Amino acid sequence: MLFLGGVCMEECLFCKIVSGAIPAEKVTEDGCHLAFLDIYPANKGHTLVIPKKHYAHFSQVHGAEIGDYIKFVQKIAFAVKKSLNADGVNVFLNEGKAAGQLIMHAHFHILPRFEGDGLEFKVNRLEYADEAEKRQFARRIAAAVV
């Protein structure tokens, strides 16, 4: 068995799609990336975009690969919007189980949006106790930027 970062590649659903072991409705691909339709779409045309190389999380994609991946995601987002005459698209990813990531293989969702489609993304609106607390959070994050 092949392991990468503690993950068995043979057990990764998206790696099985890349290898052809599991069928998927492929949209397009290049040597390093694959776009295919989500089997549980929020709207018809909901597309997933993955690197063919296994990374459990987006934060693990590195070097020149990240730029190429983002360019591919952008190309797919444009195609989804144009081809479906969508009013907009949501482009998002979930990083980790706490954020809703179900398949531990880096992937972006390209979700076509239409006026009145009824989909909502709800975010709790919290407030910082004061400006000092806000600055503290900004500094903690800034210190972790590498």
Short mmCIF file of the C-alpha atoms (twelve columns), coordinates in Angstrom:
data_MODEL
# 
_entry.id   MODEL 
# 
loop_
_atom_site.group_PDB 
_atom_site.id 
_atom_site.type_symbol 
_atom_site.label_atom_id 
_atom_site.label_alt_id 
_atom_site.label_comp_id 
_atom_site.label_asym_id 
_atom_site.label_seq_id 
_atom_site.Cartn_x 
_atom_site.Cartn_y 
_atom_site.Cartn_z 
_atom_site.pdbx_PDB_model_num 
ATOM 1   C CA . MET A 1   0.000   0.000  0.000   1 
ATOM 2   C CA . LEU A 2   1.114   3.542  -0.725  1 
ATOM 3   C CA . PHE A 3   0.872   6.021  2.159   1 
ATOM 4   C CA . LEU A 4   1.238   9.794  1.924   1 
ATOM 5   C CA . GLY A 5   1.036   11.889 5.070   1 
ATOM 6   C CA . GLY A 6   -0.483  8.956  6.969   1 
ATOM 7   C CA . VAL A 7   -3.285  8.536  4.410   1 
ATOM 8   C CA . CYS A 8   -3.615  5.314  2.471   1 
ATOM 9   C CA . MET A 9   -3.853  6.384  -1.156  1 
ATOM 10  C CA . GLU A 10  -5.788  3.235  -2.027  1 
ATOM 11  C CA . GLU A 11  -8.525  4.324  0.410   1 
ATOM 12  C CA . CYS A 12  -8.917  7.913  -0.842  1 
ATOM 13  C CA . LEU A 13  -12.121 8.259  -2.879  1 
ATOM 14  C CA . PHE A 14  -10.711 11.048 -5.057  1 
ATOM 15  C CA . CYS A 15  -7.466  9.149  -5.702  1 
ATOM 16  C CA . LYS A 16  -9.634  6.244  -6.888  1 
ATOM 17  C CA . ILE A 17  -11.411 8.622  -9.267  1 
ATOM 18  C CA . VAL A 18  -8.061  9.872  -10.586 1 
ATOM 19  C CA . SER A 19  -6.882  6.289  -11.159 1 
ATOM 20  C CA . GLY A 20  -10.136 5.301  -12.867 1 
ATOM 21  C CA . ALA A 21  -11.023 2.717  -10.204 1 
ATOM 22  C CA . ILE A 22  -14.227 4.645  -9.456  1 
ATOM 23  C CA . PRO A 23  -16.201 6.317  -12.250 1 
ATOM 24  C CA . ALA A 24  -16.956 10.032 -12.197 1 
ATOM 25  C CA . GLU A 25  -18.560 12.445 -14.613 1 
ATOM 26  C CA . LYS A 26  -15.371 14.197 -15.653 1 
ATOM 27  C CA . VAL A 27  -15.612 17.765 -16.890 1 
ATOM 28  C CA . THR A 28  -11.988 18.193 -17.928 1 
ATOM 29  C CA . GLU A 29  -8.462  17.460 -16.808 1 
ATOM 30  C CA . ASP A 30  -4.861  18.231 -17.503 1 
ATOM 31  C CA . GLY A 31  -1.723  16.438 -16.392 1 
ATOM 32  C CA . CYS A 32  -2.027  17.596 -12.773 1 
ATOM 33  C CA . HIS A 33  -5.695  18.478 -12.141 1 
ATOM 34  C CA . LEU A 34  -9.155  17.014 -12.563 1 
ATOM 35  C CA . ALA A 35  -12.610 18.618 -12.570 1 
ATOM 36  C CA . PHE A 36  -15.688 16.436 -12.172 1 
ATOM 37  C CA . LEU A 37  -19.319 16.800 -11.134 1 
ATOM 38  C CA . ASP A 38  -20.184 16.449 -7.451  1 
ATOM 39  C CA . ILE A 39  -22.410 13.389 -6.899  1 
ATOM 40  C CA . TYR A 40  -24.461 15.348 -4.321  1 
ATOM 41  C CA . PRO A 41  -24.744 18.751 -6.016  1 
ATOM 42  C CA . ALA A 42  -26.111 21.815 -4.254  1 
ATOM 43  C CA . ASN A 43  -27.097 23.024 -7.740  1 
ATOM 44  C CA . LYS A 44  -26.862 21.206 -11.071 1 
ATOM 45  C CA . GLY A 45  -23.370 21.728 -12.456 1 
ATOM 46  C CA . HIS A 46  -21.718 21.750 -8.996  1 
ATOM 47  C CA . THR A 47  -18.136 20.839 -9.889  1 
ATOM 48  C CA . LEU A 48  -15.199 19.655 -7.785  1 
ATOM 49  C CA . VAL A 49  -11.638 20.541 -8.754  1 
ATOM 50  C CA . ILE A 50  -8.778  18.480 -7.351  1 
ATOM 51  C CA . PRO A 51  -5.054  18.075 -7.789  1 
ATOM 52  C CA . LYS A 52  -4.369  14.580 -9.118  1 
ATOM 53  C CA . LYS A 53  -1.532  14.250 -6.618  1 
ATOM 54  C CA . HIS A 54  -2.865  13.419 -3.167  1 
ATOM 55  C CA . TYR A 55  -2.862  16.216 -0.623  1 
ATOM 56  C CA . ALA A 56  -5.226  15.755 2.312   1 
ATOM 57  C CA . HIS A 57  -5.612  19.519 2.684   1 
ATOM 58  C CA . PHE A 58  -5.273  22.581 0.483   1 
ATOM 59  C CA . SER A 59  -2.659  23.983 2.885   1 
ATOM 60  C CA . GLN A 60  -0.353  21.089 1.920   1 
ATOM 61  C CA . VAL A 61  -0.250  21.990 -1.795  1 
ATOM 62  C CA . HIS A 62  3.090   23.705 -2.256  1 
ATOM 63  C CA . GLY A 63  5.522   25.410 -4.585  1 
ATOM 64  C CA . ALA A 64  4.635   26.088 -8.193  1 
ATOM 65  C CA . GLU A 65  1.800   23.563 -7.917  1 
ATOM 66  C CA . ILE A 66  -0.365  25.995 -5.959  1 
ATOM 67  C CA . GLY A 67  -0.340  28.649 -8.684  1 
ATOM 68  C CA . ASP A 68  -1.179  26.133 -11.386 1 
ATOM 69  C CA . TYR A 69  -3.964  24.693 -9.242  1 
ATOM 70  C CA . ILE A 70  -5.548  28.096 -8.608  1 
ATOM 71  C CA . LYS A 71  -5.365  28.955 -12.330 1 
ATOM 72  C CA . PHE A 72  -7.124  25.672 -13.151 1 
ATOM 73  C CA . VAL A 73  -9.814  26.368 -10.534 1 
ATOM 74  C CA . GLN A 74  -10.360 29.836 -12.031 1 
ATOM 75  C CA . LYS A 75  -10.670 28.380 -15.532 1 
ATOM 76  C CA . ILE A 76  -13.289 25.882 -14.353 1 
ATOM 77  C CA . ALA A 77  -15.230 28.547 -12.415 1 
ATOM 78  C CA . PHE A 78  -15.401 30.702 -15.549 1 
ATOM 79  C CA . ALA A 79  -16.552 27.721 -17.646 1 
ATOM 80  C CA . VAL A 80  -19.250 26.719 -15.141 1 
ATOM 81  C CA . LYS A 81  -20.662 30.252 -15.027 1 
ATOM 82  C CA . LYS A 82  -20.533 30.764 -18.796 1 
ATOM 83  C CA . SER A 83  -21.837 27.374 -19.889 1 
ATOM 84  C CA . LEU A 84  -24.775 27.342 -17.468 1 
ATOM 85  C CA . ASN A 85  -25.661 31.021 -17.843 1 
ATOM 86  C CA . ALA A 86  -25.301 31.263 -14.072 1 
ATOM 87  C CA . ASP A 87  -25.772 34.601 -12.362 1 
ATOM 88  C CA . GLY A 88  -22.689 33.881 -10.254 1 
ATOM 89  C CA . VAL A 89  -20.543 31.153 -8.731  1 
ATOM 90  C CA . ASN A 90  -19.343 30.295 -5.268  1 
ATOM 91  C CA . VAL A 91  -15.753 29.074 -5.221  1 
ATOM 92  C CA . PHE A 92  -14.847 27.550 -1.881  1 
ATOM 93  C CA . LEU A 93  -13.038 24.807 -0.043  1 
ATOM 94  C CA . ASN A 94  -13.396 23.215 3.353   1 
ATOM 95  C CA . GLU A 95  -10.090 22.694 5.191   1 
ATOM 96  C CA . GLY A 96  -10.425 19.998 7.836   1 
ATOM 97  C CA . LYS A 97  -13.335 18.140 9.406   1 
ATOM 98  C CA . ALA A 98  -14.322 21.084 11.614  1 
ATOM 99  C CA . ALA A 99  -14.823 23.158 8.453   1 
ATOM 100 C CA . GLY A 100 -16.944 20.473 6.797   1 
ATOM 101 C CA . GLN A 101 -14.325 18.655 4.719   1 
ATOM 102 C CA . LEU A 102 -15.702 15.150 4.153   1 
ATOM 103 C CA . ILE A 103 -13.142 13.738 1.701   1 
ATOM 104 C CA . MET A 104 -9.577  14.191 2.906   1 
ATOM 105 C CA . HIS A 105 -8.196  15.152 -0.498  1 
ATOM 106 C CA . ALA A 106 -7.787  18.844 -1.294  1 
ATOM 107 C CA . HIS A 107 -10.663 20.104 -3.424  1 
ATOM 108 C CA . PHE A 108 -12.452 23.262 -4.424  1 
ATOM 109 C CA . HIS A 109 -16.184 23.426 -4.975  1 
ATOM 110 C CA . ILE A 110 -17.412 25.433 -7.956  1 
ATOM 111 C CA . LEU A 111 -21.082 26.056 -7.284  1 
ATOM 112 C CA . PRO A 112 -23.175 27.747 -9.986  1 
ATOM 113 C CA . ARG A 113 -25.607 30.264 -8.523  1 
ATOM 114 C CA . PHE A 114 -28.869 31.551 -9.894  1 
ATOM 115 C CA . GLU A 115 -31.064 34.360 -8.642  1 
ATOM 116 C CA . GLY A 116 -33.694 32.848 -6.361  1 
ATOM 117 C CA . ASP A 117 -32.029 29.400 -6.144  1 
ATOM 118 C CA . GLY A 118 -32.739 29.335 -2.410  1 
ATOM 119 C CA . LEU A 119 -29.190 28.438 -1.358  1 
ATOM 120 C CA . GLU A 120 -27.836 30.337 1.620   1 
ATOM 121 C CA . PHE A 121 -24.489 30.470 3.323   1 
ATOM 122 C CA . LYS A 122 -25.035 31.569 6.891   1 
ATOM 123 C CA . VAL A 123 -22.204 32.976 8.952   1 
ATOM 124 C CA . ASN A 124 -22.495 33.899 12.601  1 
ATOM 125 C CA . ARG A 125 -21.653 37.571 13.071  1 
ATOM 126 C CA . LEU A 126 -19.429 37.814 16.131  1 
ATOM 127 C CA . GLU A 127 -17.843 40.935 17.542  1 
ATOM 128 C CA . TYR A 128 -14.490 41.449 19.222  1 
ATOM 129 C CA . ALA A 129 -14.662 42.639 22.827  1 
ATOM 130 C CA . ASP A 130 -12.738 45.759 21.834  1 
ATOM 131 C CA . GLU A 131 -10.056 47.076 19.489  1 
ATOM 132 C CA . ALA A 132 -7.285  45.602 21.660  1 
ATOM 133 C CA . GLU A 133 -8.692  42.087 21.262  1 
ATOM 134 C CA . LYS A 134 -9.038  42.634 17.512  1 
ATOM 135 C CA . ARG A 135 -5.374  43.735 17.295  1 
ATOM 136 C CA . GLN A 136 -4.319  40.697 19.335  1 
ATOM 137 C CA . PHE A 137 -5.964  38.334 16.836  1 
ATOM 138 C CA . ALA A 138 -4.417  40.172 13.882  1 
ATOM 139 C CA . ARG A 139 -0.961  39.947 15.479  1 
ATOM 140 C CA . ARG A 140 -1.318  36.238 16.280  1 
ATOM 141 C CA . ILE A 141 -2.243  35.509 12.676  1 
ATOM 142 C CA . ALA A 142 0.489   37.757 11.290  1 
ATOM 143 C CA . ALA A 143 3.100   36.005 13.450  1 
ATOM 144 C CA . ALA A 144 2.132   32.664 11.906  1 
ATOM 145 C CA . VAL A 145 2.507   33.856 8.293   1 
ATOM 146 C CA . VAL A 146 5.564   32.207 6.764   1 
# 
